[in-house]
């Protein structure tokens, strides 16, 4: 077949695929505006989506971290789909279904939980390749190594640890420092190219080091 003709056919097929994707997305958007949870997603996703919507509608106060941890549990992250992408989608779709008051409460609760579980701003992370290994290093100032643990569940890393930090206190007549200990549970995706089935972890000083074999 002529090369130019082949390019033209390939381009037309690509445009058709894009058009189909836009059509499907538009249909899903219209269904969602009607307050429906998509029937095309796996049943376990729909169940969790419905739970998010139900709790957000019923609770006038903020939803606590335990609620979100129970929804996005180990089974969620061990699913056959892309759990991190599903998590973002479920947040967005829940917000679209709720009225303004419930949405404000849900967003506030979600942001607090998400920041606590996923935001690594206080801890330096580094990923590098060393020979046949992919090495993730998490630097935690004041780390209590005895209480640090790492759990790998398919595409998800969950690091649980505690760390001491200095808190400054002052009043009109005095100034003092106190040491406080905070507990953390942080969730992050397994690094690209790493084999989650072949992994080891250790603590060295103020660092949690997770070593994967390369795929």
N, C-alpha and C positions, 0 to 999 in steps of 0.2 A: 504493500500500500504506500502511496506517496506520502512523504514525511509531513508536508504541509497539510494534507487532508487529515492525517492522524492528529496533528495539533488542533485543528479546528474541531474535530469530533470530541477530543479531550476537553477543550474549553467549553463546549456546549453542555457536556455532561456535568462539569463543575458548576456552571451557572444553574443548571436544573437542580443540583443538590442544594445549592445555596437558597434557591427559591423555595424548595420543599422545607428547608430548615426554618426560613422566615415564616412560612405558612403555619407550620406546627407550633412555633413559638407564639404566633398571634392567636391561634386557637386556644392554647394553654392560658394565655394572658386573659382572654375573654372569659374563659371558664372560671379563672381565679377571681375576676371581678365580681362574679356572681356568688362568691363565697364558697366555692367548691374546692376540695382538695383533689388534686389530679388523680384520676383512676389509673393512669398509665404507669405510675411509679410503683415499686414493690410495696406489698401490703404492710411490711414492717415500717417503711418510711411514712406511709399514710397514717398508721397508728400513732407514731411519734408526733407527726404534724398535728393531728387532731388533739393530742394531749397538750401540746404547747398552746394551741388556740383555746382549748377548754379552760386550762388553768389561768391563762392571761385574762379571759373574760370574767372568771369567777373571783379572782383575787384583786382587791382594791389596793393592797399593799404590794411592795416589791416581792418578786419570786426569789427564793434564796438559792445559794449555790448548790445545795443538796438536791434541789429539784432538777436543775440542769444536769448535774452529774448523773442522776438516775436516768434521765432521758438519753443523754449522750454517754452511755456506759460502754463497758468493754465489748459487749455484743455489737453495739453500733459501729465501733471502730474496726471490728473484725469482719464486717460485712464484705460482700464481694464487690461492692461499688467503690467509688472514691469517697471516703467518709468526710474528708475535709470540705470537698466541694458540696456534698449533700448538706453539711452543717450550715454553710453560708446560704444555700438555697432555701432551706427550711426557715432560717431567720427572716429572709426577705419575704417569703410567701406568707408567713405568719403575720408580719407587719401589714401586708396588703389586706388581709382579711379582717383585722381588728378595727374597731372604731377609734377615734382620736385619743380618748382617755385611756382605753386599754392598751393602745399602741404605745403611748408615752410611758406607761408603767412597764410594759414588756421591754421596750428598748433600754430603759434605765437598768432593769434587772439583768438583761442580756449583757450590756456593756460592762457591768461590774463583774459578772461571772467570767466573761471572755477575757477581760484584762487580767484577772487573777490566774486563769488557766493557761493562756496563750502568749501574753505579753512578756517578752524577755528583756525589756529595757534595762532592768537592774542587773542583768547577768550577761556577760560577754560570752558569745558562742562562736565556735570556730569549727569548720569542717574542712578536712584536707585528706588527700589520698597519700597513703604510705605503702608503696609496693602493691600487694594484693589486698590491702585493707582500706576501708573508708573510716576515718576517725573523727568522731564528734567530741568536742571538749566544751564543757560548760563551766565557766569560772564563777564561783559563788563566794564573795567576800564573807568571812566569818562562818564558813561552812562547818557544820557538825557532821563529820564523816561517819560517825557511828550510826547516825540515823538516816543516812542517804540510801536510796534504793532506786533501781531503774527497772521498769517493766516494758517489754516489747510485745505488742499485740498486732501482728501483721504490719500495717502501714503506720502504726502509732507508737510513739515513745512517750512514756509517762515517767517523769522523774519526781520523786518525793524526797524532800529534804528539809532541814531546818538550818537557820543561820542566825548568828548573833550580830547585832548592830548597836551602835552607840546612839542614844537619844539625849539631846541636850535639853535641860530644864533650867529655867531661870525665873526669878520673881524680883520684887523690888529690892530684896536684901541679900539674895544669894544666887549662885550659879553652880550647877552640878551636872555631871554626866551619869547616865545609867545605862547598863547593858540590858537589852531586851532580846528575846529569842522569838523569831517568827517561823511558822511552818508554811511550806509551799508545796503545791502540786502543779507541775508544769507539763503541758502536753504539746508535742510537736511531731511533724511527720518524719518518717524514716528518710534519711538523706537519699537523694537520687543516686542510683547505681549501687546501693548497699543491699546486701542480702540479709533480710530480717530474721531468717532462720538460723543464721550463723553469727552470733554476737556474744560479746563479753563486756563487762563493765567493771570499773574500779575507781577508787577515790585516791587522789594524790594531793595532799595539802588542801588547798581550797578549790580543787578542780574535780569534776566528775567526768571521767573519760569512758566513752562508749565506742567499742571497736567492732566494726562489721567486716565480714568478708565481702569483696567485690562480687557483683553478679557476673 
